[in-house]
Amino acid sequence: MQHHQHSGANEVVRILPCTCARAALDARRLLLLISGGVERNPGPLIRGTQWNTGRLSRAKRVALENKLHEDMVPFFLLQEARLASAECTALKIGGYQHVGQARAPQRRGVSILVRDGVGVEVVAFEKNVPEREIVTLRFSGGASLTIASAHFRREADVSSESLNTLLGAGGPLAVGEGVNSHRVLWYPLRPSDEKGECIVDRCVRNDLSIANAGSAARRQPGTAAPSPPDIALRRDCEISNLKSTLSLDSDHYWIAFDVFVGTRLCAIALSKPVRAPYAWNKAS
């Protein structure tokens, strides 16, 4: 049985409101929390990172290579790489497999880097809106996780149908999105019915949870103020330890997180959540 330790000896946990089905806690897990401040690792833990590069220049590529070799994460999601076709095909970083698409008119390119030794199955290669690359990672013991690197352009119309292809049929899913909306409220989607759905509404309707609870993801152009347009979404898995780190090579932050595939962890949380530095567009 694997365990991981909560930080801080005197942390207080509380049970969050949820449905009856999700409120049923494992008694052994709760006893472990009360007695020793530890809990069971519910399944495979996969560390991932995402980065909206705003163009993968030579200097940013060096920074990316250093980051990958330092952290050795199983997967890395890139948005707005803006690589030409030849550059995209030739992109190789030691120890990693690359799946990606080049820039094109009205497209800025998205990519996924997966560490060698991890089984990869390409699910979708889409040039529509939103741009996305989707692959499924296969691990020992039959565990799998579908990951997607997606980019929502601020000026683009996004239909409900295109979002359905991003979400897929089902199963554990983690999505790194470059939302590219440099404002307090998220940019509303404009589906064919002109109802003006927002991204939050879409998440609610598709049982997606937003992992970014307030971590800054970008610096406002020309100011020192942070902005949070880049996010991570999840379904049928848990994302924890999400942390944004300032990148000296870009106005976007490195966003790192852990993905647990297995038992849900949402029933227990710290009593003092981090206050978000921005306001969410409320779902209807």
N, C-alpha and C positions, 0 to 999 in steps of 0.2 A: 504493500500500500504506500503510495507516495503522498507526501504532505508538502505544503508550502506555508511559510510563516507570515502572519500579518505584521506589518511594521508598527512599532510602538507597543509598549507593554500594557498600557491602560486604555487601549482603544475600546470604544463602546459600539456595539452593533444594535441595529433595530430591525424589526420585521416591517417591510414596506407593504402598503396595501396592494393586493393583487387578487386575481380570481381565486375561487376555492381550489380549483385544480392545481394552480401554481403555488398555493399557500401551503400545500402538504410538504412539510420539511422532513428530511431524513433524520430520525431521532439520533442515530449514531453521530451524524455530522454535527448536529446541534450540541451534543454532549462534548464533542471534541473542541468546539469553539468555546464553550463555557469553561472547560477544565484547563485547556492548554493554549488557547488562542491560535489554534491551527485548524485547517480544514482539509478535506480530501481533494486531491487533484482529480477533477471529474473526468478527465480524458486527455487525449493528446494536446499538448500546448505547442502552438506554432507562433513564432515571433515574426512579425511583418512590419514593413515600413512603406510609407507613401510619400511622394514628393512631386509637387507641381513645379517643374523646372523653369517654366517661362522661357524655354529654348535651351536645349542641351548643348551649350558651347563647349569648347575644348577645356576651359577651366572648370566648368561644372562637371564634365565627364571625369576629370581627375578627382574632383571632390567625391563624386559618386563611387568611383572605384575604391578610393580610400575608405569611404563609409562602409561599403560592402565587405571589404577585407577586414575591417575592424570589428564589425558587428556580426558578420556571417549569418545574417537572417535567412530563413528558408525562402522568403519571397520578398520582392520589392516592386511596388506599383509606381509607374511614372505617368504623369499627365503633361501635356503641352511640350513634348520633347522637340517638336518641329524639325524632325530629321527628314532630309531628302530621301528618296527611295533607295539610292545607293548607300547612303549613310545608315539607313535603318537596317538594310540587309547585312551590312558589314559590322554592325555593332556587336562586339564580343568582349565580354569581361571575364577574366579567368575565374573558373569555378562556378559560372552561372550560365544557364540557358536563357536565350532571349526570344520572346514572342512579341511582335509589335507591328504597328502600321506607320507608314510615312505620312508626312504632311501633304496636304492637297488643298485645292480651293475650298474654303469654308471648313477645313479640318486642320487640327494642329498636331495630331498624332498622340497615341497612347501606347504604352508598352508594359510588359510584365517580365521581370527577371526572376528565375527560379534556380535555386542552388542545385548544382549537380548532385545526383544521387536521389533526388526526389522525383517520383513518377509524375509525369505531366501529360494530361489529355486536353487538347485544345477543344473547347466547346463552341466558341463563336469568335468570328473575326468580322466586326461590323464597322462600316464606314458611315452609317446613318447617324441620326441624332437620337440619343447622345452617342458620341464616339465611345466604343468600348472594345476591350479585349477580355475574353473570359476563358479561364482554364480550370481544370479540376486537378487538385493535387492528391496523389494516392500515397498512403502511408501503410506501414506494417500493421497487421491485425485487422485489415479491412477498413480502416478509417479513411475518410476522404473529406476534402473541403474544396468548394468551388470559390474561386476568387475572381474579382473583376476590377479592371482599371478603367474608369469612365470619366468623360469630360462633358460638362454642360456649358455650352457657350451662352453668354449673356443675351445675345441678340437672337438666339435660335428658338424656333417653336419646337416643343417636345410633345408628341402625341402619347396618349395612354397606351397605344399598341406598341410603340417603340420601347416604352418603359417595361412592358410585360416581357419583351424579349431579353431585356437586361436582367430581370429578376429570375427568369428560368422557371422550370416546372416545380422545383422544390428541393429540399435538402439543405445542409449547412452552407451558408453563403456569407462571404465578407466582401464588401465593395468599398474601394477607395475612390472618392469622387472629387474632382476639381470642379467646383461649382461656378467659379469665375463670376461671382456676384459681390462686388465690393461695396456693400451697403449693409445697414443693420438688419433689415428684413431680407429673407431669401427671395430671389427673383421668382415670380410666379410662372408656373407652366401655362402654356396656351394650347390646350388640346383642341381637337376639331369642334367640340361642342361649345367652345368659347366661355366655359364656366370659370376659367382662371384658377384652376387647381394650383396649390403650391406644393413644394416638395414634401413638406411635413404631412399634408393631407394624403399624399400618395403613400408615404411610409405607413401611416395609420391603417389605410385600407388594405395593405399587403403584408401586415404583420412584420414590418421591418422596424428595427430599433436604431436610433441614432447614437453612435458611440461617443461622438465628440460632445462632452458636457460643458464646454466653455474654453478649452485650450485654444490659444491663438494659433492661427495657421498662416498668417500673412501680415506683412507690414503695409500700412497704408502708403501709397505712393507719395513721396515728398514730406512725410511726417514720421514720427517715431511711434505713432499709435498702431497697435495690432488690429488685425481684422480676421474673422473666422470663416472664410468661404469654403475651405477644403474640409471634407468630412469623411467619416467612415460609417457605413451601414452594416447591419448584421441580421441574419435570420437563422434560427435553429442552431445557434452557437453563441458563445459569450465573448465579448471583447473587453479586456480590462487593461489596466496600466497604460492607458493611452496618454502619451506625452509628446508635446511639441517642443522641438529644440531649434533655436535660431540658426539658420544657415548663413554663413558669411558670404556665400557665393550666389545667393538668390534672395529676393524679397519674400519668398515662401519658406515656411519652416519644414524641417524634417518631422514627420508624424509617425511615431513608432507605437505599436500596440501588440498585446498578446491575444491570440485566439484560442479558446478552449472549445473542443468539439466533444460534446457529451452532455452530462447533466447540467441543467440551467443553474446559474448562480444568483439570479436576480432577486431572490427572496431575502437576501441579507446584504446590507450596505452600511457604510460608515454613517454615523449620526450627523456629521458635519460635511455635507456635500460642497464641492467647489462651486462658488457662485459664478455663473456665466457672465462674461463681460459684454454681452449683447442680448438682444431680445429675439426670441423665436417668433416666426409668423405662426399664429395659432391655427390649429386644424379646425375645420368646421365640424 
